[in-house]
Amino acid sequence: MTAVLRAEGLGKRYGKHWALTDCTLDIPTGHVVGLVGPNGAGKTTLLNLACGQLPPTAGGITVLGGRPGGSPAQLAKVGYVAQDTPTYAGLSVAEHLKLGARLNPGWDDALARHRIERLGLRPSSRAGKLSGGQRAQLALTLGLAKRPELLILDEPVAALDPLARREFLQGLMEAAVEQQLSVVLSSHLVSDLERVCDYLIVLVDSKVQVAGELEKLLATHHRLTGPRRDPARLPADQHVISASHTDRQSTLLVRTQAPIHDPAWTVGQISLEDLVLAYMSKPADTHRRPTLEVQR
Ligand SMILES: Nc1ncnc2c1ncn2[C@@H]1O[C@H](COP(=O)(O)OP(=O)(O)OP(=O)(O)O)[C@@H](O)[C@H]1O
């Protein structure tokens, strides 16, 4: 099966600063992928590399089997809604659609018009006079009407209120199903990702910390609570992602493929938010197991 995105040792450096390092990913098609990480982690850099707006400094990346931005056919396969949902303030909604038709060979005008009508956007309204939510919907419409195989969205809902966010994500989900689209979207809002994503990438300090199908990730990560214990003494197949301790008790978030039989532990399920926060607070040195520290 063609991977929607395959990266091997991918890196990007701005001057002396590496914004993305040693990024290796293999994402199958047909997923809605959530890319999450703190400010400055390298999310926008990765998305820009994926749509061919930036060349890599190291390693390689293919998107839908081709080099990003490498040919007109490749450009037509990938839609990109950049951060801050870019639209032209002085152009009307109808003029945006005209521009979309002129720039994109696979433009689906009926889809664009139908969507604009359903959203209640007046074709004569200038983008500069639309609300943030309406502008985001216009940008999404332009991305969808291009009829891409992959749609990439960089923090598309960051500026929207909860209702507008929900409407936007619902529209995106419907389109992903109807058009059999693969989607990659970055967001800081874990609750939104929980609603729409079935694949997760956590990026911290320019490195991929974890990537995989959400269901599998949740099934292989567990919260262990029990008498205080040094995480370094856990079986080798239990990888400690985060640990906190009181005088008597330890709480660990571990990754393991195997069942946990140790009767001293109470094993609990984790949420997507637990998973993301654990990887976001993971020490940068991944080879060293966390030492026993007391948090009072
Ligand atoms: N054009 C540039 N020139 C120099 N440094 C850059 C440039 N673009 C990004 N960076 C740096 O690269 C790092 C990664 O930035 P990037 O925008 O990819 O992060 P991000 O995860 O998308 O952040 P945010 O969540 O704030 O949007 C940051 O340290 C940033 O300052």
The ligand as an SDF file (V2000), in Angstrom:
LIG
                    3D

 31 33  0  0  0  0  0  0  0  0999 V2000
   12.0140   30.5960    8.6920 N   0  0  0  0  0  0  0  0  0  0  0  0
   12.6120   30.2710    9.8450 C   0  0  0  0  0  0  0  0  0  0  0  0
   13.8460   30.7260   10.1280 N   0  0  0  0  0  0  0  0  0  0  0  0
   14.4850   30.4000   11.2750 C   0  0  0  0  0  0  0  0  0  0  0  0
   13.9620   29.6060   12.2400 N   0  0  0  0  0  0  0  0  0  0  0  0
   12.7250   29.1170   12.0090 C   0  0  0  0  0  0  0  0  0  0  0  0
   11.9800   29.4220   10.8210 C   0  0  0  0  0  0  0  0  0  0  0  0
   10.7780   28.7990   10.8810 N   0  0  0  0  0  0  0  0  0  0  0  0
   10.7770   28.1330   12.0650 C   0  0  0  0  0  0  0  0  0  0  0  0
   11.9320   28.3270   12.7370 N   0  0  0  0  0  0  0  0  0  0  0  0
   12.2860   27.7310   14.0380 C   0  0  0  0  0  0  0  0  0  0  0  0
   12.1650   26.3210   13.9240 O   0  0  0  0  0  0  0  0  0  0  0  0
   11.5770   25.7620   15.0820 C   0  0  0  0  0  0  0  0  0  0  0  0
   10.3200   24.9950   14.6980 C   0  0  0  0  0  0  0  0  0  0  0  0
    9.3440   25.9280   14.2350 O   0  0  0  0  0  0  0  0  0  0  0  0
    7.9180   25.4600   13.6980 P   0  0  0  0  0  0  0  0  0  0  0  0
    7.2090   26.6840   13.2230 O   0  0  0  0  0  0  0  0  0  0  0  0
    8.1050   24.3410   12.7550 O   0  0  0  0  0  0  0  0  0  0  0  0
    7.2640   24.9210   15.0630 O   0  0  0  0  0  0  0  0  0  0  0  0
    5.7390   24.5930   15.4100 P   0  0  0  0  0  0  0  0  0  0  0  0
    5.7640   23.2990   16.1590 O   0  0  0  0  0  0  0  0  0  0  0  0
    4.9000   24.6590   14.1920 O   0  0  0  0  0  0  0  0  0  0  0  0
    5.3660   25.7840   16.3930 O   0  0  0  0  0  0  0  0  0  0  0  0
    3.9120   26.4720   16.7170 P   0  0  0  0  0  0  0  0  0  0  0  0
    3.1150   25.4580   17.4530 O   0  0  0  0  0  0  0  0  0  0  0  0
    4.3050   27.6290   17.5690 O   0  0  0  0  0  0  0  0  0  0  0  0
    3.3090   26.8810   15.3960 O   0  0  0  0  0  0  0  0  0  0  0  0
   11.3250   26.9260   16.0400 C   0  0  0  0  0  0  0  0  0  0  0  0
   12.4120   26.9720   16.9400 O   0  0  0  0  0  0  0  0  0  0  0  0
   11.3160   28.1330   15.1360 C   0  0  0  0  0  0  0  0  0  0  0  0
   11.7700   29.2780   15.8220 O   0  0  0  0  0  0  0  0  0  0  0  0
  1  2  1  0
  2  3  1  0
  2  7  2  0
  3  4  2  0
  4  5  1  0
  5  6  2  0
  6  7  1  0
  6 10  1  0
  7  8  1  0
  8  9  2  0
  9 10  1  0
 10 11  1  0
 11 12  1  0
 11 30  1  0
 12 13  1  0
 13 14  1  0
 13 28  1  0
 14 15  1  0
 15 16  1  0
 16 17  2  0
 16 18  1  0
 16 19  1  0
 19 20  1  0
 20 21  2  0
 20 22  1  0
 20 23  1  0
 23 24  1  0
 24 25  2  0
 24 26  1  0
 24 27  1  0
 28 29  1  0
 28 30  1  0
 30 31  1  0
M  END
$$$$
